[in-house]
């Protein structure tokens, strides 16, 4: 598990800070759940890291830490940071984080020490990762079952050809040009959807065909392209094991997803 720190950016802002006695945001913090606790532990550790930088590097080694804490109190956390921490731990409380950071930097007060904060964060991180992995397996299983049922029903249609690999295709337009080889580069238009009709990628929508090597794409494409004469337009039904498998791809293609593509083979690129 990796931590990221605000130290350098905050230290630069400190140079323009104005000092006063009380630091806003400091004081007792009620932690009502594990999200509050992990947020406090993170704030404490990042506050400690900032202190180290302030003490070890000029020109920051003579600056008032209370001044730094006061400036931080007026700074809103970036949404990207909040999203990162939420994804990493399953939750994040920005206010508790800031209070912990300010308590440590301004007054060296905390409910944690280094070892207890690290231990708690590792515990929460590990539990969240295991829960995410379990959910991913469950999602993959469900998508695989849905995909298998879809392909089984689709295979009954007379216009659909089913290959030994499990790949299915439907000829929308038959071309009469040459067929690409495994080492060919081709230009094509395509429109990709999930079995529920959701579009995840489309050169057609972008208005610009794609060019790539026949062997540089998913297995289902590599197999189908070598069967397609130039000028053809086919509809491919690709099971997960010939696509992105249990890993999925990005946010739109989940683990175990069956994919549907309309592919128009425009040319073999010389």
C-alpha positions in Angstrom: 0.0 0.0 0.0 1.4 3.4 -1.0 0.7 6.8 0.7 0.9 10.1 -1.1 1.7 13.4 0.6 0.9 17.1 0.4 4.2 18.2 1.9 5.9 20.1 -1.0 2.8 21.9 -2.2 1.8 23.0 1.3 5.3 24.1 2.2 5.3 26.5 -0.7 1.9 28.0 0.4 3.3 28.4 4.0 5.7 31.1 2.7 2.7 33.4 2.2 0.9 32.5 5.4 -0.2 34.8 8.2 0.2 33.8 11.8 -2.3 34.0 14.7 -2.7 32.1 18.0 -5.5 29.6 17.3 -5.4 27.1 14.5 -8.9 26.5 13.0 -10.0 22.9 12.7 -7.9 21.6 15.6 -9.3 19.8 18.6 -11.1 16.7 19.7 -12.5 14.5 16.9 -15.3 12.0 17.3 -14.7 8.9 15.2 -18.0 7.1 14.7 -16.9 4.4 12.3 -14.0 2.8 10.4 -14.0 5.5 7.7 -13.5 8.2 10.3 -10.7 6.2 11.9 -8.8 5.5 8.7 -9.2 9.1 7.7 -7.7 10.2 11.0 -4.9 7.8 10.6 -4.1 9.1 7.1 -4.2 12.7 8.3 -1.9 11.9 11.1 0.7 10.1 8.9 0.6 12.8 6.3 1.0 15.5 8.9 4.0 13.6 10.3 5.5 13.4 6.8 5.0 17.2 6.3 6.7 17.9 9.7 9.8 15.8 8.5 10.1 17.9 5.4 9.7 21.1 7.2 12.4 20.1 9.7 14.9 18.6 7.2 14.9 20.9 4.2 15.7 24.6 3.8 14.1 27.1 3.4 11.3 25.4 5.3 13.3 24.3 8.4 12.7 27.6 10.3 9.0 28.1 9.5 6.2 28.0 12.0 4.3 24.7 11.9 1.2 26.4 13.3 1.3 28.8 10.3 1.5 25.7 8.0 -1.5 24.1 9.8 -3.5 27.3 9.5 -3.0 27.5 5.8 -3.9 23.9 5.4 -7.1 24.5 7.3 -8.2 27.0 4.5 -7.3 24.6 1.7 -10.0 22.3 0.2 -8.8 18.8 -0.6 -8.8 18.0 -4.3 -11.6 15.8 -5.6 -9.0 13.5 -7.2 -7.4 12.9 -3.9 -10.7 12.2 -2.2 -11.6 9.8 -5.0 -8.2 8.0 -4.7 -8.5 7.5 -1.0 -12.2 6.4 -1.3 -11.2 3.8 -3.9 -8.2 2.6 -1.9 -10.0 2.1 1.4 -13.7 2.0 0.6 -14.4 5.4 2.2 -12.8 8.7 3.2 -13.9 11.6 5.5 -12.1 14.8 4.4 -13.0 16.7 7.5 -11.6 14.1 9.9 -8.5 13.8 7.7 -7.9 17.6 7.9 -8.5 17.7 11.7 -6.0 14.9 12.2 -3.4 16.7 10.0 -3.9 20.0 11.7 -3.8 18.4 15.2 -0.5 16.8 14.4 1.2 19.7 12.5 0.1 22.4 14.9 0.2 20.6 18.3 1.7 17.2 17.7 -1.5 15.6 19.2 -3.1 12.4 17.8 -5.1 9.4 18.7 -2.5 7.3 16.8 1.2 6.8 16.7 3.2 5.6 13.6 2.8 1.9 14.3 -0.9 1.9 15.2 -1.8 4.2 12.3 0.1 2.0 9.8 -1.4 -1.2 11.3 -4.9 0.1 11.1 -4.6 1.4 7.6 -3.1 -1.9 6.4 -5.9 -3.8 8.1 -8.6 -1.6 6.4 -6.8 -1.6 3.0 -6.4 -5.4 3.1 -10.1 -6.0 4.0 -11.3 -3.6 1.3 -9.1 -5.2 -1.3 -10.3 -8.7 -0.4 -13.9 -7.5 -0.5 -13.3 -5.9 -3.9 -11.7 -9.1 -5.3 -14.6 -11.2 -4.0 -17.1 -8.8 -5.6 -15.1 -8.9 -8.9 -15.3 -12.7 -8.9 -19.0 -12.7 -8.2 -19.5 -10.1 -11.0 -17.4 -12.1 -13.4 -19.4 -15.3 -12.6 -22.7 -13.5 -13.2 -21.5 -11.9 -16.4 -20.1 -15.2 -17.7 -23.4 -16.9 -17.0 -25.4 -14.1 -18.7 -23.0 -14.2 -21.7 -23.2 -18.0 -22.0 -27.0 -17.9 -22.0 -27.0 -15.1 -24.6 -24.6 -17.0 -26.9 -26.5 -20.2 -26.5 -29.7 -18.5 -27.6 -28.0 -16.5 -30.3 -26.5 -19.7 -31.8 -30.0 -20.9 -32.6 -30.5 -18.2 -35.3 -29.9 -19.6 -38.8 -27.9 -16.6 -39.9 -25.3 -17.0 -37.1 -22.2 -19.2 -37.7 -20.6 -20.7 -34.6 -16.9 -21.6 -34.8 -15.1 -24.3 -32.8 -13.5 -21.6 -30.6 -16.9 -20.4 -29.5 -16.7 -17.3 -31.7 -20.0 -16.5 -33.4 -20.5 -14.2 -36.4 -23.2 -13.0 -38.7 -22.5 -11.7 -42.2 -24.2 -8.3 -42.8 -22.4 -7.6 -46.1 -20.2 -10.0 -48.0 -17.0 -8.5 -49.6 -15.0 -9.9 -52.4 -11.5 -8.7 -51.6 -8.5 -10.6 -50.2 -8.5 -11.9 -46.6 -5.9 -10.6 -44.1 -3.3 -12.8 -42.6 -2.1 -12.9 -39.0 0.8 -10.5 -39.8 -1.4 -8.1 -41.8 -2.3 -4.5 -40.9 -5.9 -3.6 -41.6 -8.2 -0.5 -41.6 -11.7 -1.0 -40.4 -14.7 0.6 -38.9 -16.3 -1.0 -35.8 -19.0 -0.5 -33.2 -18.7 -2.4 -29.9 -21.5 -3.0 -27.4 -22.2 -5.2 -24.4 -25.0 -7.8 -24.6 -27.3 -5.2 -23.0 -26.7 -2.8 -25.9 -24.4 -0.4 -24.0 -21.8 1.0 -26.3 -18.2 0.9 -25.0 -16.2 1.8 -28.1 -17.0 2.9 -31.6 -14.9 4.2 -34.5 -18.2 4.8 -36.3 -19.3 7.2 -33.6 -15.8 8.9 -33.7 -16.1 9.2 -37.5 -12.6 7.8 -38.1 -11.6 4.2 -39.0 -9.0 2.4 -37.0 -5.8 0.8 -38.2 -4.0 -2.0 -36.4 -2.3 -5.3 -36.8 -4.5 -8.4 -37.0 -2.5 -10.0 -34.2 -2.6 -6.9 -32.0 -6.2 -7.3 -30.9 -8.3 -9.7 -28.8 -8.4 -13.3 -29.9 -11.9 -13.1 -31.2 -11.0 -10.3 -33.6 -7.8 -12.0 -34.7 -9.7 -15.1 -35.6 -12.6 -13.3 -37.4 -10.5 -10.9 -39.4 -8.6 -13.7 -41.1 -11.9 -15.1 -42.3 -13.3 -11.8 -43.6 -12.8 -10.7 -47.2 -12.0 -6.9 -47.6 -15.3 -5.1 -48.2 -17.2 -7.3 -45.7 -19.2 -6.2 -42.7 -19.7 -8.8 -40.0 -21.3 -8.9 -36.6 -19.1 -10.7 -34.1 -20.3 -12.3 -30.9 -17.2 -12.8 -28.8 -17.2 -14.8 -25.5 -15.2 -13.5 -22.6 -12.3 -16.0 -23.1 -11.8 -14.6 -26.6 -12.1 -11.0 -25.3 -10.8 -9.7 -22.0 -11.6 -12.7 -19.8 -12.0 -12.3 -16.1 -10.0 -9.1 -16.0 -12.3 -7.0 -18.0 -11.0 -3.8 -19.6 -11.5 -0.3 -18.2 -14.7 0.8 -16.6 -17.1 -0.2 -19.2 -16.1 -3.8 -20.0 -16.5 -5.8 -16.8 -14.9 -9.1 -15.9 -16.4 -12.1 -17.8 -18.1 -9.8 -20.4 -19.4 -11.1 -23.7 -18.8 -8.5 -26.4 -20.6 -7.7 -29.7 -18.9 -5.9 -32.5 -20.1 -4.8 -36.0 -16.9 -4.7 -38.0 -16.5 -3.4 -41.6 -13.1 -4.4 -43.1 -12.1 -1.5 -45.3 -8.7 -2.5 -46.6 -5.4 -4.3 -45.9 -2.8 -1.7 -45.3 0.3 -2.1 -47.5 
